[in-house]
């Protein structure tokens, strides 16, 4: 079972390929919703040394960053070993 935790936004690395999928209009819509209702869905991240790599939740991350938040709710997931 995944455990939701708060952690610093500054510790999240967004891979370039994922960052290219950012939709600025969606970020604004999410930021407005978060202002009214709070963050409903945690992001997913995996550990990578001293930081975390974002797995899911780019628009939520950027909406919270745009709102000036320093922390975000998220689940810690482990990378699959093949």
Secondary structure, DSSP 8 states (H G I E B T S, - for coil): ---EEEEEGGGEE--HHHHTT--HHHHHHHHHHHHHH---S-EEEEEETTEEEEEE-HHHHHHHHHTT-SEEEEEEE-----
